[in-house]
Amino acid sequence: MSTVDIPPAVAAVVDEIRQSQTNKFVVVGYEGKSALKVLASGEGGFADVCAALLDNDFCYGFYKTTLQIDQSVTVKFVFIHWAPHPTPPFRKALLGTHVGFVTDALFQPFHADIQASDRSDLDESYIIRKLETAAGVAQNVISNSDASSRPARSFTGFGGQQQTKQATGSGMLGGATTQGAVLEVADKDDFDIAMKNLRDDAHPNDWVLLGYQSKDKLHLVGQGTGGVTALRDALEESNTNYGIFRTTEVIDQSTTVKFIFVAWHPESIPLFQRATVTTHKGVVESLFSPFHTSLRITTKSDISEEIARKILSDLSGKGESATKRIGTAPVTSAQSTTAATPRSAAPTQGAELEVIDRAGIEEAIKSVRDDTSELDWLVVGYDSNKARALKLVKSGSGGLDSLLAAFEDDAVNYALLRVTEQIDKSVTVKFVFVHFQPESVPATTKARVLTHKGNVRDLFGQWHVDFFINSREEISSALVFEKVGHASGALSHVKQ
């Protein structure tokens, strides 16, 4: 069994960064296969984190900085997951199972994060961009050629020295291709202008909507004022639409701008068409990025100003300070869910969630994680559509097909699946987590389960890859194979 040991001394250094005025960064690495250790810490920042990262092994970087917004200076925390290419494949596969637990147990919460495998990926301007976007102060998504005209923001890095940087333009509105999918926007120039107006806080237009003109071409359905309500009214009853709207959120005395992406898949859309548009997800999201959160809806009742406020409130943690942490006890993680609950300042943002027959669920998870057990999957769901208590739906053998058959048609389910991956002559065990949320689930339930993410992760423990699906057709053995292969760095055969 693979375990992660977080010594108290390591946790203390991370906590000190949150509280101290002097120590501002830490880099954590591995002592052997399971224990974490501090590689470097001190008064520096981004540059010092990068310098301390190992060339051939996993590391985690964490540092404190400040972002100046108008006349206010706010403290921000940044997390870096470093997985360099030279890391041996077997070690990469092993340590890859630790990332979720270590992130939640030791470093959460943070304001921005990056995953890098090459030092060229370590771009501080990209981090600044993410911090600005998360704070709701990022300006228009502009082309790289226009980035130089963007006003610089003050970014206090290390040791009290203030740096001023130009954040490069994202260029996210072009190159709409991913994983072989090609999708064209018919009136691209008009769409680009519409998005530029949306990103401009001073412009009255606060929503943009695209729809399918043909199976591989989108067109501009509409744009205008009126926010989420107007966007909802413009949704086409018999066509898949993608939209984005601008809104504001007030936390304490500050008003921040937020963007919410909406994917509209009405129930009248034929099943084969749904399967086709599923392959466009990454392409479409790149057209509208960046945004703070997203909604996938099937009825117009799934979206409203009230639902948007609820989601943003859950996302922001209701304005609680990210500098607060709880708990001081050392933690140990194992593949068994008998491991200690991760220390985290934002476990569930106050969500109350009962687990019916927790011992039974934990025993089923333990069996799935046992390579000698016939059981290779389990499904957990809610006791009612109020989504206030989890229960064991079913467990069994037979791989992905059997798991999919066990999903409840009109309810949110969570599942864990064990597969094996062959790398060269070695066979390694991999775990796949699936969040199944049918389009027929009520909007209030969808909003509530958003607050359960921490609870669910604590219950299931570690996994290698995960899927969020709205229908059984959105996952297959081939997709599992591809995702597991990318995660381990070796696209090899996944056996069910």
N, C-alpha and C positions, 0 to 999 in steps of 0.2 A: 504494500500500500504506500502511495506517495503522500508525504506529509509536508506541511510548512510550519516551521517553528519561528515565531516572532519573539525574540528575547525582550525582556522589559527595557533593557538599555537602548535597544533600537527604537522602540515605541516612545521612549522618553525624549530622544533626540528630535523625532518628528513633532512631538507635542511642544517641545521648547521653541521650535521654529514658529509655531502658531502664537506663542505667548511672549517670546523674548524680543527685545529691541535690537539685539546684536546678531545672533545666529539667524541666517536667512536662507540657507540651502543645506540639503543633505543628498547624498547618493548612497543607495543601499544595494548590496550585491549578495551573493550566496557564499556560504561556508559549506562546501560539499554540495549535496543534492537537496537538502531540506531546510537548513538553518540560514536565516538572514543575518547580515552583518553590515555595519556602517563602513563604507569605503572612504567617504570624505564628508566633511561638514564645516560650516564656518560663516563668515560675514559676506561672502560673495553672492553670486546670483547665477544667471543663465550661463555666462561664459565659464564659470567655475564648475557648474554641473556638467557641461559638455567636456571639459578637460578631464574630469574624474571618471567618465564613462569608460568601461573596459572595451577593448577592441574585439574580444572574442567570447563574451559571455553576457547573459542577461543582466540588466541593472534597472533600477528604478530611481529617477531623479525627482526632487520636490523642492520648490523654492518659493519664496515670498517676494512680491513686488508691489508696486502701487500704480494705479491708473488715474490720471488726472482728467476729470470730466468737468468742464467749465471751471468753477472756482473750488470744486471739491476734490479731495484726494482720497481714494478708496484703496483698501488693502486687497490684494488678489493673490491667490495661490495657484501654482501651475504644476501639473504632474507630467512626467515624461516616462514612457515605457520604452526601454531601449532593448532591442532584440537584434543584435548585429548579425549580418550574413555569415561570418566565419564560425558562429556557434555550431558545434557538432549537431547533426540532425537529431540524434537520439536525445541529447540533452535539451535541445530546443523543444522537442515533443514533450518531454517530462516537465520542464519548467513552464511550458505553455499552459499546463493545467493549473498553475498556481496564480496566474495573473488576476483573475476575477476576485479570488479571495484576498490576495495581498492588497489589491487596490481598495477594496471595501474596508478591510480590517485595519489597514495602516494609514492610508493616505486620504480617503474620503473625509470631508467634502473638499472639492477644489473648483476653481472657476474655469479652467481651460486645461486641456490635455492633448498630447500628441504621442503617436507611436512611430518610432523611427528604427530603421535597420541600417542606415548609412549616414555618415556624418553630414552629407549634403542635405539630408532631410531635416536637419536641426536648424530651422530658420526662425530667428527671433521675431521678424516682422510678421510671420504667419501667426505666431502666438499672440502678438499684439492685436492682430485682426480678430482672432477668436475672442480675446478678452473684450474688445469693443463690441463685437456682435452679442456676446452674452450679456453685456451691460446695457444693450439697447441703444448704443450711441454710434454704431457703425454707420458710415455714410453710404451713399449710393454704391451699388455694385458697378464698378467702372472697368473699362478696358485697361490693360497694362500701359498702353500709350498715354492714357489720361491720368495715370496714377500720380505722376509728378506734381500735378496741380492740386492734389488733395492736401488740405491743411494738415500739418503735423500735429500729433498729440504728444503731450509730455508723458514719458514713461520712466518712472524712477526705478532703476535696476538695483544696483548693489552699493553697499557702503555709503548710502546717502548721496551718491553722485547721480545727477539727473541727466538723462539722455533724451534727445529728441530724434524720433525716427519717422521716416515716411513709410506708411504701410502700402505695400504694392497692391495694385488692383487685382481683383480675383479672376477676372476673365471668365467667370462661370457661365456666361450666356452663350458660349460657343462650344463647338466640339461635342455635339449631343450624341455620343456613341459610347457604349460600354458593353463588355463581354459579348461583342458581336452584334448587339442590337443597334439598329440605325433608325433614327426618327427625325423627320424634318419638320420645321416650322414654316408653313407656307408664307406667311407675311412676317418674316423675321425682323425686318427693320421696325415695323409698327410695334411688334412685341418688345423689342429692345427699348424703344422709347417709353412704352407703357411701364416697363419695369423700372426704368430710370425715374419716371415720375413717382412711382410707388415708393421708391427709396428716399425720395426727397420729402423731408418732414414738412416743408413749407408748401408742397403741392397738395391741392385738395383731393386728387385721386388717391384712393386708399385700397383698391382691389383690382386684380387682373385675373382673367379666366381664359383657359385654353380648352379646346375640344378636338375630337378626331374628325378630320375631313376625309380620311381614308385610313386603312389599317396601319400605314407607316407615315402618316402626315398629320400634324396638328395645325390648327388655325386659331386666330384670336377671336374668341366668342364675345368678349366684352371687357370693359374697364370702366371705372367711374368712382363716384363717391358713395357713401352710405355704409362702408365697412362690411362686416360679416353678413348683415341682413340683406344688403343689396347683392352681394355675391351669391348668397343662398337663393335669392329670387331669380338669378340669371342662370342657375344650373339647368341643363337640358334633361328632360325626362327620359329620353331614350338614347343617351350618349354618355360615354365616360368623359368626365371633365377633370381638369387640374387647375387649381387656383391658389391664390395667396392674398391675404389681406393684412393691412397694417392696423395696429391698435396700440393702446398705451396701457401701462400698468403703474399704479401708484403704490410704492412701498415706503412706509414712513412719510418723509416729506419730499421724496424724489419721484419724478415721473419719468418712466423709461419707455422707449418705443420698442414694440415687439412685432414680429412677423410670424404668422401661422400659415402653414401650407395645408391645402385641402385636396384630397383625392376623392372624387365622386364616382362611385360605381353603383348605379341604380340597379335594383333587383330585376328590372326588365331586360338587362343586358344578357344575351345568350352566353351559355357557359363557355363555348369555344372562344368567344371574343374576350371573356375575362381571362382565359388562359393566355391569350396573345398579349394583352396589355400588361399582364404581370411581368413579362420580360422587359418592359419599358421602364420599370420603376426607377432604376438608377439613372437612366437617361433623363427622365422627367424631373427628378429631384435636382439634378445638376443644373437644369434650366432655371429653377426657382431659388436655388441656394444663394446665400445662406438664409436660414430661418430658424426660429427658436424651438418650434415643435410642430407636429403634424397631426392631421386628423384624416382617417379613412372612413367615409360615410356611405350609407346605402339609401337612407331616407333623409328628407330635409329636416325632419325633427331631430336628427342627430347633431345638428349644428345650430347654435344660437349665441347671442352675446353672453348669456349666463354660462353656457358650457365653456366658452372661450375663457371667461374669467376664472372658472373653476380650474381648468387645465393650467393656466398661467400661475395661479395661486399655488397649485401643487408643485409646479416646476420650480418656482422660486423659493419654496419652503416657507412661504408667508413672511419673507423678509428677515428670517432668522440669520444671525451672523454666522458666516462660515468659519469664524475663528474659534468657535466653541467646540469642545470635544468632551466626550463622556467616557468614564471607565479608565482604569489604570492597570488592570490585570493583564498578565501575559496571555497570548492566545496561541492556540495550536490548531491547525486545520488538517483533517484527513479526508480521504475520499468518502469515508463513512460520515453520515450526517450526525453522528454522536459528537462531532467536533464542537469546540466552543463557539458561541455566537460571536461574529466579528464585532470589534469595537468600532463604532462609527458615530459621528455627530449627527448624521441624518439617516437613521435606519429606515424609518417608514413615514417620516414627517407627520407623526401623530396618528397614523392609521391604526385602528383597532381591528385585528383579524384573529378569529378563533381557528384552531386546528382541531378538528374532530378526530379522535383516535390517533393522536400524534405518534404514539408508539408503533401503531400498525403501519403508518406511512413511512416512518423511519426504517422499519424492518424491511419494507418493500424496496426502499431506496438502497439499503445495504445489500439486499439480494441482487439487485441490478448491477451494483458495483462489484459484486463478487464474480470473478471470471469463471469460477467453477459452477455457478448457479445456472439453471436452465432459464430462469427469468431474465429477459433482456430489455424490458420496458415497463414503465408504469405511467398511469395517467391520474392526475389530481385535478379536481374541479371544485365548484362551489355548491353548498347545500341548497341554494335557491338563487333566483335572479337578483336578490338584494346584495349578493356577494359579500357576506359578512363572516363566513366560515368556510374553511377548506375541508375537503373530504377525499378519501381514496376512491376513485371511480373504478379502476381496474388495473391489474398487472398481469403480465403473461410473457409468452415467448413467441417467436415467429417474426421478429424484426419489425421493420417500418410498416409493412402492410397490415400486420395485426394491430399495431399501435393505432394507425389511422382509423381502423374499423371501430376502435373503442372510444373515439372522440364523441362527445355529445353534440348533437346537431345545432342546438340553439343556446349553447353555454360556453363560457370561457373555460378552457382547460390548459393545464401545464403538464408536460410530459418529459421523461428522461429516457433516452434510448442508448443502449450499448452496442457499438459496432467494433469491428477490428480492421486495422489498416496494415497492409503489408508494405514494409520499406526494405528493399533488397531482399534479404533472406529472413528478416525478423518481422514478427507480427506484434503489433502494439494495439492496446485497447483504447478506444476513444469513446467519449460520451457526448451526446447531442441533446440539447435542450430545445423543446418546441413550445412556443406560446401560440395556442390556437384560439382565435377570437372571431367567430362567424359574424358575417355582416348583419345577421338578424338580431344580434345582441342589442338590448336597449341602450340608448345614449347615456342614461344615468349610470348604468352598470359599467360601461366603458370608462366613464370618468372616474368611477370609484376604484376600479382595478388598477388605474394608473398609480394610485398611492400604495399599492401592495408590492411593488417591485422588490423592495428591500426584504420584506417578509418571505417572499417566494424564494429569493436567492439564498437567504439563510436556511430555509427548509431543505432545498435541493443540494446545496453545496456547489462543488466545482463542476464545470463542463468545458469541453474544448471549443465547440461552436454552438451557435443558437440560430433559431429560425422564428420569425413572427409571421404567421399565416392567417388568412381569413377563410381559406377553403382548403380541402385536402389536395386539390389539384396543384397547389402552389409549392408542394414539396414532393420529391421523388428520390429514389436511391441514387440516381445520377447527380442530383443537386447536393445531396449529402456527401457523396464521394468528392465532388469538386470542392466543397467548402472545407471538408476535413483535410483534403490534400493541400489546399492553400495554407491552412492554419499550421500544418506541420512542415511546410516547405518542400513536400514531396508529393506530387500528384500520382499516387499509386492506387492500387485496387482496394476498394472498401468492400468487405464481405459482410453480408447480413447474417 
